[in-house]
Amino acid sequence: MGNVTIRVPEELKRQMKRFKHINWSEVARRAFEDAARREEMLKAAEVIKRLRMESQAEWNGAEEIRKWRNAAR
């Protein structure tokens, strides 16, 4: 596992020292993971939006499902 060094204001550092029972590395790791996940989702949403804009075909989800169900019979 890699190491990351972050800087926090002195006041926050004092507060963190008061709560020694909290695993601050785990708190930071989860925050980093959440931020990365949000960014990935935003990126994926942009790709989906671009693909929808590029696609000029009319598409109806209900009709598509009906077509596949009928084909399976």
Backbone as CSV, one residue per row, in Angstrom:
resi,resn,N_x,N_y,N_z,CA_x,CA_y,CA_z,C_x,C_y,C_z
1,MET,0.856,-1.170,0.000,0.000,0.000,0.000,0.899,1.230,0.000
2,GLY,0.512,2.245,-0.749,1.301,3.470,-0.837,1.043,4.411,0.318
3,ASN,1.916,5.370,0.472,1.783,6.397,1.502,1.441,7.723,0.856
4,VAL,0.617,8.504,1.556,0.260,9.852,1.135,0.405,10.753,2.348
5,THR,1.034,11.891,2.152,1.171,12.863,3.229,0.247,14.029,2.929
6,ILE,-0.547,14.415,3.912,-1.430,15.570,3.733,-1.150,16.579,4.840
7,ARG,-1.440,17.820,4.539,-1.273,18.885,5.527,-2.660,19.326,5.990
8,VAL,-2.777,19.513,7.300,-4.030,20.005,7.877,-3.698,21.196,8.772
9,PRO,-4.653,22.081,8.951,-4.422,23.213,9.862,-4.146,22.718,11.287
10,GLU,-3.388,23.506,12.037,-3.015,23.138,13.412,-4.248,22.861,14.277
11,GLU,-5.278,23.673,14.137,-6.488,23.476,14.943,-7.108,22.108,14.668
12,LEU,-7.160,21.720,13.416,-7.703,20.404,13.069,-6.816,19.306,13.641
13,LYS,-5.525,19.466,13.565,-4.596,18.484,14.124,-4.829,18.315,15.623
14,ARG,-5.062,19.423,16.342,-5.348,19.340,17.783,-6.647,18.577,18.036
15,GLN,-7.660,18.851,17.211,-8.936,18.137,17.358,-8.745,16.642,17.098
16,MET,-7.980,16.326,16.085,-7.746,14.924,15.765,-7.037,14.207,16.910
17,LYS,-6.119,14.867,17.570,-5.402,14.261,18.692,-6.343,13.963,19.852
18,ARG,-7.397,14.771,20.008,-8.357,14.536,21.094,-9.165,13.262,20.862
19,PHE,-9.314,12.851,19.613,-10.121,11.674,19.283,-9.213,10.542,18.797
20,LYS,-8.387,10.053,19.702,-7.396,9.040,19.354,-8.028,7.705,18.968
21,HIS,-9.272,7.489,19.347,-9.930,6.224,19.036,-10.328,6.123,17.552
22,ILE,-10.269,7.241,16.839,-10.626,7.252,15.418,-9.398,6.924,14.590
23,ASN,-9.558,6.020,13.648,-8.479,5.668,12.728,-8.500,6.694,11.593
24,TRP,-7.687,7.726,11.726,-7.717,8.835,10.767,-7.240,8.406,9.386
25,SER,-6.366,7.423,9.329,-5.936,6.912,8.024,-7.111,6.295,7.282
26,GLU,-7.951,5.555,8.007,-9.126,4.945,7.385,-10.131,6.012,6.958
27,VAL,-10.299,7.042,7.766,-11.200,8.144,7.406,-10.728,8.797,6.106
28,ALA,-9.438,9.064,6.025,-8.877,9.687,4.822,-8.997,8.757,3.620
29,ARG,-8.701,7.475,3.811,-8.771,6.497,2.724,-10.188,6.439,2.149
30,ARG,-11.175,6.390,3.021,-12.578,6.353,2.563,-12.951,7.638,1.824
31,ALA,-12.489,8.772,2.335,-12.783,10.049,1.668,-12.155,10.081,0.273
32,PHE,-10.924,9.585,0.172,-10.253,9.541,-1.136,-10.992,8.609,-2.086
33,GLU,-11.402,7.437,-1.578,-12.133,6.483,-2.409,-13.459,7.068,-2.889
34,ASP,-14.171,7.728,-1.976,-15.464,8.336,-2.339,-15.287,9.410,-3.409
35,ALA,-14.268,10.238,-3.242,-14.023,11.305,-4.222,-13.661,10.711,-5.579
36,ALA,-12.826,9.678,-5.588,-12.443,9.036,-6.848,-13.659,8.380,-7.507
37,ARG,-14.503,7.728,-6.712,-15.708,7.086,-7.239,-16.653,8.124,-7.849
38,ARG,-16.825,9.250,-7.166,-17.688,10.319,-7.700,-17.160,10.837,-9.030
39,GLU,-15.849,11.015,-9.107,-15.247,11.497,-10.353,-15.441,10.490,-11.486
40,GLU,-15.283,9.205,-11.180,-15.497,8.171,-12.197,-16.948,8.180,-12.682
41,MET,-17.878,8.372,-11.762,-19.293,8.410,-12.131,-19.600,9.635,-12.991
42,LEU,-19.012,10.766,-12.653,-19.204,11.973,-13.459,-18.646,11.789,-14.859
43,LYS,-17.475,11.159,-14.936,-16.851,10.900,-16.229,-17.730,9.965,-17.064
44,ALA,-18.248,8.911,-16.447,-19.113,7.971,-17.149,-20.395,8.660,-17.604
45,ALA,-20.950,9.525,-16.766,-22.170,10.252,-17.131,-21.922,11.162,-18.334
46,GLU,-20.755,11.779,-18.378,-20.417,12.633,-19.522,-20.314,11.817,-20.807
47,VAL,-19.713,10.630,-20.717,-19.599,9.764,-21.889,-20.987,9.340,-22.359
48,ILE,-21.841,8.943,-21.431,-23.205,8.544,-21.781,-23.942,9.702,-22.433
49,LYS,-23.802,10.892,-21.866,-24.473,12.065,-22.427,-23.980,12.341,-23.847
50,ARG,-22.661,12.240,-24.049,-22.095,12.466,-25.378,-22.606,11.436,-26.374
51,LEU,-22.655,10.178,-25.959,-23.151,9.125,-26.848,-24.614,9.341,-27.208
52,ARG,-25.401,9.784,-26.241,-26.814,10.064,-26.521,-26.963,11.211,-27.511
53,MET,-26.123,12.219,-27.341,-26.190,13.374,-28.238,-25.782,12.978,-29.656
54,GLU,-24.786,12.107,-29.776,-24.308,11.673,-31.083,-25.300,10.742,-31.771
55,SER,-26.058,10.015,-30.994,-27.019,9.065,-31.551,-28.294,9.809,-31.930
56,GLN,-28.619,9.757,-33.200,-29.825,10.444,-33.676,-31.006,9.487,-33.771
57,ALA,-30.789,8.224,-33.493,-31.853,7.227,-33.604,-32.885,7.430,-32.497
58,GLU,-34.125,7.226,-32.868,-35.194,7.241,-31.868,-35.162,5.897,-31.167
59,TRP,-35.198,5.902,-29.863,-35.113,4.660,-29.108,-36.132,4.704,-27.999
60,ASN,-36.855,3.604,-27.852,-37.862,3.503,-26.810,-37.561,2.248,-26.010
61,GLY,-37.251,2.412,-24.753,-36.882,1.283,-23.904,-37.957,0.228,-23.811
62,ALA,-39.210,0.646,-23.648,-40.310,-0.318,-23.539,-40.445,-1.130,-24.819
63,GLU,-40.327,-0.482,-25.972,-40.410,-1.201,-27.251,-39.262,-2.184,-27.406
64,GLU,-38.078,-1.787,-26.985,-36.910,-2.665,-27.083,-37.097,-3.903,-26.215
65,ILE,-37.570,-3.724,-25.002,-37.816,-4.858,-24.103,-38.858,-5.779,-24.709
66,ARG,-39.931,-5.207,-25.226,-40.995,-5.992,-25.857,-40.440,-6.814,-27.013
67,LYS,-39.585,-6.187,-27.842,-38.983,-6.879,-28.978,-38.174,-8.087,-28.519
68,TRP,-37.363,-7.932,-27.482,-36.525,-9.027,-26.996,-37.358,-10.114,-26.337
69,ARG,-38.403,-9.742,-25.639,-39.279,-10.755,-25.027,-39.982,-11.568,-26.097
70,ASN,-40.469,-10.904,-27.136,-41.145,-11.608,-28.218,-40.189,-12.523,-28.968
71,ALA,-38.943,-12.098,-29.117,-37.954,-12.918,-29.824,-37.608,-14.175,-29.041
72,ALA,-37.730,-14.140,-27.753,-37.368,-15.269,-26.898,-38.455,-16.360,-26.900
73,ARG,-39.625,-16.030,-27.375,-40.740,-17.003,-27.361,-40.617,-18.014,-28.425
